[in-house]
């Protein structure tokens, strides 16, 4: 088995509906430009408020993918 290296980036997904949708949006966007996604970890949840009402749910997501740089 060859040695493998993974890179981790952090994204913030948003949704007016739920934290689950916010996290899903972050992963879906990452999948548009990154190959071989492996793990997604929700590291923080919060909400954006406006006049005391929830405007958006936000999920901070760490996403890992296979690093294909020069070895």
C-alpha positions as CSV (number, residue, x, y, z in Angstrom):
1,X,0.0,0.0,0.0
2,X,1.6,3.3,-1.0
3,X,1.9,6.2,1.4
4,X,-1.0,8.6,1.1
5,X,-1.3,12.2,2.3
6,X,-4.5,14.0,2.8
7,X,-5.1,17.8,2.9
8,X,-7.7,19.4,5.2
9,X,-9.5,22.6,4.4
10,X,-12.2,24.4,6.4
11,X,-15.3,25.8,4.8
12,X,-18.4,27.5,6.1
13,X,-21.7,26.4,4.6
14,X,-25.0,28.4,5.1
15,X,-28.7,27.6,4.7
16,X,-31.9,29.4,5.7
17,X,-33.4,26.0,6.6
18,X,-31.0,24.0,8.9
19,X,-27.5,23.2,10.0
20,X,-27.7,19.9,8.2
21,X,-28.4,21.7,4.9
22,X,-25.6,24.2,5.7
23,X,-23.1,21.4,6.1
24,X,-24.4,19.6,3.0
25,X,-24.0,22.9,1.0
26,X,-20.4,23.2,2.1
27,X,-19.6,19.6,1.0
28,X,-21.5,19.9,-2.3
29,X,-19.5,23.1,-3.1
30,X,-16.2,21.4,-2.3
31,X,-17.1,18.4,-4.5
32,X,-17.4,20.8,-7.5
33,X,-13.7,21.5,-7.5
34,X,-12.0,18.9,-5.3
35,X,-11.4,15.2,-6.2
36,X,-11.4,12.2,-3.9
37,X,-13.1,13.8,-0.9
38,X,-12.7,11.5,2.1
39,X,-14.1,12.9,5.4
40,X,-16.2,15.8,6.4
41,X,-16.3,16.9,10.0
42,X,-18.6,19.5,11.4
43,X,-16.5,21.5,13.8
44,X,-18.8,24.4,14.8
45,X,-22.5,25.4,14.4
46,X,-23.8,28.9,14.7
47,X,-26.6,31.1,13.4
48,X,-26.7,34.5,11.7
49,X,-29.4,36.7,13.3
50,X,-31.3,39.7,12.1
51,X,-33.5,41.6,14.5
52,X,-33.5,38.7,16.9
53,X,-34.6,36.2,14.3
54,X,-32.6,33.4,12.6
55,X,-31.6,34.5,9.2
56,X,-29.2,31.6,8.4
57,X,-27.8,28.5,9.9
58,X,-24.0,28.2,9.5
59,X,-21.9,25.0,9.7
60,X,-18.1,25.1,9.8
61,X,-16.9,22.0,8.1
62,X,-13.4,20.4,7.8
63,X,-13.1,18.5,4.6
64,X,-10.2,16.2,3.7
65,X,-9.2,15.0,0.3
66,X,-6.3,13.1,-1.2
67,X,-3.3,15.4,-1.7
68,X,-1.8,14.9,-5.2
69,X,1.2,17.2,-5.0
70,X,4.7,16.2,-5.9
71,X,6.3,13.6,-3.7
